[in-house]
Amino acid sequence: MHTRWILLRESLRNIADIVDIYRSTSQPKPSEHCLVVCIRDFRHGRYGYLLVSYFSQAGYCVYFYRSLSFLTRLYGYDRAVFQMPGVGIFRRSLFRDVESVDFLGLNAGDIQPSGLRIGKRFVIDLDYFNPAPLPAMLRIPYHIHPLMQQHPFKPEPGRLRHRILMYGQPDLEWAPELIRDHFGLLPRSEVFSHLSSGTFDWVRPADFAALERFLVDPIDHPKACLIDSRTCWIPAEQWLKVLSVFDFFIATPGVSMPHSHNMIEAMSVGTIPVTQYGRYLYPPLTNRRDCIAFSDLVDLDRILDELMMMDPEEIVYLRSGVTNYFSNHIEPQQVVERWRAVEAKELHMLFNAEEASLALLRKRLRERSSQDIIQ
């Protein structure tokens, strides 16, 4: 009953916000790029927000069309949808003098506003982990967590950094059957436990106050820092700043899939990922150019010793590779601009919506297992 009351209260708040943005929706200027968005039958608000905000960050003014079910179910930080710049509710009269608009559909079928000239039509497919997608399908980059988007941070150029950061805890392992058996990766908890129990020389802050003291101390020589999130939780508004203080970040998988916001957030501030899953990004990361790749825990131990002794010029080279990769393949404005330059009018886009995308993967694996039993 309490949960239903909370959801009802959030729905009422959302309806009030929908009314507000309906009232404040303005006619687009001739120079503005407009995206009409139809999201239907989709309740994973966080990923709906990430999808739409990706286009918003690329400079689109977003107008929602037949998306009431999605908007009324937004919850928590997903409600940042209502604060996106240029967001509005579609009304045909606003587009009377607009030459063309782009359209984005998620579970929208053939729905699109009539009487408008559609420039590009982005058709979203959530079957991100399909091993054999259509050749022409594009992938929307996995991006920064919605909370981090509320706390942007730009590192100081030329600032001295510490060497390696590991952040996690030993007892989080939600879907090892996918991480281990399907994707062939080590869970974050296992990596953390291995490093925590080893002989590597880590600085281990007891709490966030101790971490802050460590980060403001003068850097006489770079150190490696292992942080247990159970006792030293880093506030969202400090996370990008903390990442930016280190040359390398040990980027482990998410709890159920390879992709984790942490890697992307590290790359956004020029911190080099040490990772086992660079091959799951599109295009894949390249070892020793824009990441440091490891194969197993023994290999990781060897690499950590090597990183502590790495030549500063090689670190600068790697950081430049990370920055270039982020700019060319993750940063919304660059990526969306390339999509708009594609000649095709309809673009089919694979989007990683975690729970929804993993559900499609699990269904495929069950069907394959059933077929193997029958054969």
Buried (B, 14 or more C-beta within 10 A) or exposed (E): EEEEEEEEEBBEBBEEBBEEBEEEBEEBEEEEBBBBBBBBEBEBBBBBBBBBBBBBBBBBBBBBBBBBEBBBBBBEBBBBBBEBEBBBBBEEEBBEEBEEBBBBBBBBEEEBBEEBEBBBBBBBBBBBBBEEBEEEBBBBBBBBBBBBBEBEBEBEEEEEBBBBBBBBBBEEBEBBEBBBEBBEBBBBBBBBBBBBEBEBEBBBBEEBEBBBEBBEEEEEEBBBBBBBEEEBBBEBEBBBBBBBBBBBBBBBBBBBBBBBBBBBBBBBBBBBBBBBBBBBBEEEBEEEBBBBBBEEBEEBBEBBEEBBEBEEEEBEBBBEBBBEBBBEBBBBEEBBEEBBEEEEEEBBBBBBBBEBBBEBBBEBBEEEEEEEEEE
